[in-house]
């Protein structure tokens, strides 16, 4: 299998990453995303560059400063950090994502490595900036933290990894997703056109100073490993492979590092999918829910296996690419669970009836500053408003909002995100206007 560190990978995710890096100078703003089944946008971590508390910080923790190397040639300003990631055996790491974290435990920015392993991004306003790597087969052997204006060489290691081949009737299956879980976390990767992928065995990243300060004096237990912990990939593994049009396949393994010796090859042969679960979601009066509703299914036999489908305009859904066994179903609209079913199997035709009405009032949110002036350009996340931006009048509007309580987050340019609760009890056909003030913005 070709080395993914150096090649211009044929995998779709890698090509997309490089295209975005070239277009945007290797920078991507972290996009807000709604957590399925929750009206609370707390999972959405898209913040402006975080503002950590002041105070001395321990250790540079990064790699050796690369004077006269590719790292030194990276253009970096005083309020930026930069680096080049190097594998000692193979050279620059040409794929992967960098997360920049600040001392209060907030994600400040996300970057993609360019074709020679470089990144440049904003430094935290005070203290050092912690650098964390996300990559399918490479890991950071030690914590990295950079000072303002620093450009450093950061060395990575190759983790023990799986080389997975996915076939169906002897033919390669492209874009199959493999999810690998162990006691140290989860890793995933997708197959290339040849039906192959490489993925490192899950391994907790090393704890850095941002973990210590962001966790009220304690390390983020369960999310990182301390210096005394032995890094390793031994133990129980579960591997799930899913692809459109096929039944998922799962496998459990018990491995030691001696079993792997750098990499372990596995082959999966996918079978035809079970019949789809189809049906409709309606309210107590038989009115269908609209396309803002999603059906979510999770296997009761394979906990990592999940499926999702949107309802159509008639309230109909189809959950396909299923395997054998039962699934728990949930219908979710704007983050609120509106109906559920504990167990269903492929081939069933269902009618889920919600105790919530299929429609609701029109809601207008108006955002003002502390003096009562409209605030345009405020991002509103949560419930039906996820990703909405206030207009020149400081307003955003959504129709057919279901009754319920929604946790919102409002973020104005240059201000900290602020949380508000929206309680909706009006009926369909009514209009409700709600005002929120953001003092100091």
Secondary structure by P-SEA (a helix, b strand, c coil): cccccccccccaaaaaaaaaaaaccccccbbbbbcccccccccccccccbbbbbcccccccccccccccccccccccccbbbbbbbcccccccccbbbbbbcccccccbbbbbcccbbbbbbcccccbbbbbbbcccccccbbbbbccbbbbbbbbbbccccbbbbbccccccccbbbbbbccccccbbbbcccccccccccccccccaaaaaaaccccccccccccccccccccbbbbbbbbccccbbbbbbbbcccccccbbbbbbbbccccccccccccccccbbbcccbbbbbbbcccccbbbbbbbcccccccccccccbbbbbbbbcccccccccccccccbbbbbbbcccccbbbbbbbbbccccccccccccccccccbbbbccccccccccccbbbbbbbbbcccccbbbbbbbbcccccbbbbbbbbbccc
